[in-house]
Each structure stands twice: as structure tokens, then as C-alpha cells.
Amino acid sequence: MLTDEILTAQTLRGEVSAFEELVDRYKKSVFAIIYRMTGQYQEAEDIAQEVFVTVYQKLYQFDSSKKFAPWIHRIAINTCISSLRKNNKVVLLNFDETITNPNESEPLHKYGDPESALERNELKAEIRAALMELPESYQSVLILRYQLDLNNHEIAETLGVSKENVEVKVHRARKALRKTIIRRWEERGVIDELP
């Protein structure tokens, strides 16, 4: 199997099949990032297409001494953020939703009784709402860390920052998320009802 770096070199020489192979390798991960940021299946497909057009146009800028995955994922995140800003849309995140079919509901037996499933869905909605209030940089870090299960080194490569910076951002993002959730609960009086 050819490496990403070889495929990028072949693409730059005009071999279309090499770029098609890169698209096949990264279409799922690119779509996953975008879908989790937008929460909209159709919009995620549209933005993913835009990402691959951008990748093709900017492939000459790729540094072949580095890994391709972080480079393309950074383009996906930046393209998604730009699109959301341009359209004044709110970023939605769902930490448990599958990518394959976002319209399927989870079976109730997965979490036991219906009450547990309802509580879990309410918590997911609360997390989603709180995440919408966080800065985009925190949202990106949380997506990469907790949805795509990237480690701090991989996140650093993807975002083009130091590993230490990622550690600080993850810590601050989690703290901001917790603070936002607690504030929202306090505003609704929910916090007083907790044991």
C-alpha cells in the first residue's frame, strides 16, 4: 500500500487516481469531524466536498516530511468553522451519535430501562447546549479528544500547536464546559434538586 506522502506526490504529478485514493482514505474521518461540528448530515456532506476541493488546490503546500492526516483534519476543522461563521450557524455537537445513520434512535435496552435512556438523552442535550456556548477553539479540542479519541500529540499535530498547548486547552475547555453546565442548571434551579 502506498503512503499518503507518495500519493500526494503522484497527485501533484497529475495522477488523478492517487488523489481518489487519498479521498477514499480520509472521507470518513473528514466527514466525522464536520458532522460532529455541524450536527447536520447534508451540510456535513457539502462541507466535506469543499474540504477535498481545498485539499486538491492546496496540496502543493503540504510538507511531505510531516503526516498527512493532521494536515487534512486541520483543513476540515478550519473549513467547517469558516462555513459556520459565514452562515451564522450555531455549532452542534453530539458525543454519542453514530456517523453512519444519524436518524436512527438508540435502542432502549442499550441503557437498561427507559428512564435511564431518557436521563442519558437529557444529559446529551444539556452537554450539546453548553458546548454551543464555548469558543470554537475549545469545541475543536473537545471533538478531537473525546469524539475522535485522538491523544494530545495527535491533536497538537492536527491543530499545529504544541502538545503542552493542547493539554492546557483540553483542561480549560473541560473546565469551561463544566462551569457552563453548572450555570445553566443554576439558572433553571436544577442544581438545587441534585442529591
C-alpha positions in Angstrom: 0.0 0.0 0.0 1.3 3.4 -0.9 1.9 6.0 1.8 -0.1 9.2 1.9 3.1 11.1 1.0 3.7 9.1 -2.1 0.0 9.6 -3.1 0.4 13.3 -2.6 3.5 13.4 -4.8 1.7 11.4 -7.5 -1.3 13.7 -7.3 1.0 16.7 -7.8 2.3 15.0 -10.9 -1.2 14.8 -12.3 -2.2 11.3 -11.4 -6.0 11.6 -10.6 -6.2 8.0 -9.2 -3.8 8.9 -6.5 -6.0 11.7 -5.2 -9.0 9.4 -5.4 -7.2 7.1 -3.1 -6.5 9.9 -0.6 -10.2 10.8 -0.7 -11.1 7.2 0.0 -8.8 7.0 2.9 -9.9 10.2 4.6 -13.5 10.7 3.6 -14.8 9.1 6.8 -12.6 10.9 9.2 -13.2 14.3 7.5 -16.9 13.7 7.5 -16.9 12.7 11.1 -15.2 15.9 12.2 -17.5 18.1 10.2 -20.7 16.2 11.1 -19.9 16.5 14.8 -19.3 20.2 14.4 -22.4 20.9 12.4 -24.9 18.3 13.6 -26.4 18.4 10.1 -25.8 15.4 7.8 -26.4 17.2 4.5 -24.4 20.2 5.5 -21.6 18.0 6.6 -21.5 16.3 3.2 -21.4 19.7 1.4 -18.6 21.0 3.6 -16.7 17.7 3.2 -16.8 18.2 -0.6 -15.5 21.7 -0.1 -12.6 20.3 2.1 -11.5 18.0 -0.6 -11.6 20.7 -3.2 -9.4 22.8 -0.9 -7.1 19.9 -0.3 -6.6 19.4 -4.0 -6.0 23.1 -4.6 -3.5 23.4 -1.7 -1.8 20.1 -2.0 1.4 21.8 -3.2 1.6 23.4 0.3 1.7 20.0 2.1 5.0 19.4 3.8 5.8 15.7 2.9 8.1 15.5 5.9 5.0 15.6 8.1 2.0 13.3 8.4 -0.9 13.9 6.0 -3.8 13.1 8.4 -3.2 16.1 10.8 -2.9 18.4 7.8 -6.2 17.3 6.2 -8.0 17.3 9.5 -6.9 20.8 10.2 -8.3 21.9 6.8 -11.6 20.1 7.7 -11.8 22.0 11.0 -10.9 25.3 9.5 -13.3 24.9 6.6 -16.1 23.9 8.9 -15.6 26.9 11.2 -15.4 29.3 8.2 -18.6 27.9 6.8 -20.4 28.1 10.1 -19.3 31.7 10.6 -20.2 32.7 7.1 -23.7 31.3 7.5 -24.1 32.5 11.1 -24.9 29.0 12.2 -24.5 27.5 15.7 -22.1 24.6 16.2 -23.8 21.5 17.4 -22.0 18.5 18.9 -23.3 15.2 19.9 -20.9 13.0 21.8 -22.7 9.7 21.3 -24.3 9.9 17.9 -23.1 7.5 15.3 -21.9 8.8 12.0 -23.4 6.1 9.8 -27.0 7.0 10.3 -27.8 10.0 12.4 -31.5 9.4 12.2 -31.5 6.1 13.9 -32.6 6.2 17.5 -30.6 4.2 20.1 -32.4 1.0 21.4 -33.7 1.4 24.9 -32.2 -1.9 26.0 -28.8 -0.5 25.4 -29.0 1.5 28.7 -31.5 -0.6 30.6 -34.8 0.9 31.4 -36.5 3.8 29.5 -35.9 6.2 32.4 -32.2 5.7 32.2 -32.3 6.3 28.4 -34.4 9.4 28.9 -31.9 10.8 31.5 -29.0 10.0 29.2 -30.7 11.8 26.3 -31.4 14.8 28.5 -27.7 14.9 29.6 -26.6 14.7 26.0 -28.8 17.6 25.1 -27.5 19.6 28.1 -23.9 19.0 27.0 -24.7 19.9 23.4 -26.3 23.2 24.5 -23.4 24.0 26.8 -20.9 23.3 24.1 -22.6 25.7 21.8 -21.6 28.5 24.2 -17.9 27.6 24.2 -15.3 29.2 22.0 -14.6 27.4 18.7 -11.1 26.5 19.8 -12.5 24.7 22.8 -15.1 22.9 20.7 -12.4 21.7 18.3 -10.2 20.4 21.0 -13.1 18.5 22.7 -14.2 17.0 19.3 -10.7 15.7 18.6 -10.1 14.5 22.1 -13.4 12.9 23.2 -15.2 12.1 19.9 -12.3 11.1 17.6 -10.3 9.7 20.6 -7.1 11.4 19.5 -4.3 11.7 22.0 -2.7 15.1 22.9 0.2 14.5 20.4 -2.2 13.8 17.6 -4.3 16.8 18.5 -1.2 19.0 18.5 -0.3 17.8 15.0 -3.8 18.4 13.8 -4.1 21.9 15.2 -0.5 22.9 14.6 0.2 23.7 18.2 2.4 22.3 20.9 1.4 19.2 23.0 1.6 21.4 26.1 -0.8 23.9 24.5 -3.3 21.1 23.8 -3.0 19.9 27.4 -3.8 23.4 28.6 -6.7 23.8 26.1 -8.3 20.5 27.0 -8.1 21.3 30.7 -9.6 24.8 30.1 -12.2 23.5 27.7 -13.4 20.9 30.2 -13.4 23.5 33.0 -15.4 25.9 30.8 -17.8 23.2 29.8 -18.4 22.2 33.5 -18.8 25.8 34.5 -21.3 26.4 31.7 -23.4 23.3 32.5 -23.5 24.3 36.2 -24.5 27.9 35.4 -27.3 26.6 33.1 -28.5 24.2 35.9 -28.4 27.0 38.4 -30.4 29.3 36.1 -33.1 26.6 35.8 -33.0 25.7 39.5 -31.9 22.2 38.7 -28.7 22.3 40.8 -30.8 22.6 44.0 -32.7 19.4 43.1 -29.5 17.3 42.8 -28.7 15.0 45.7 
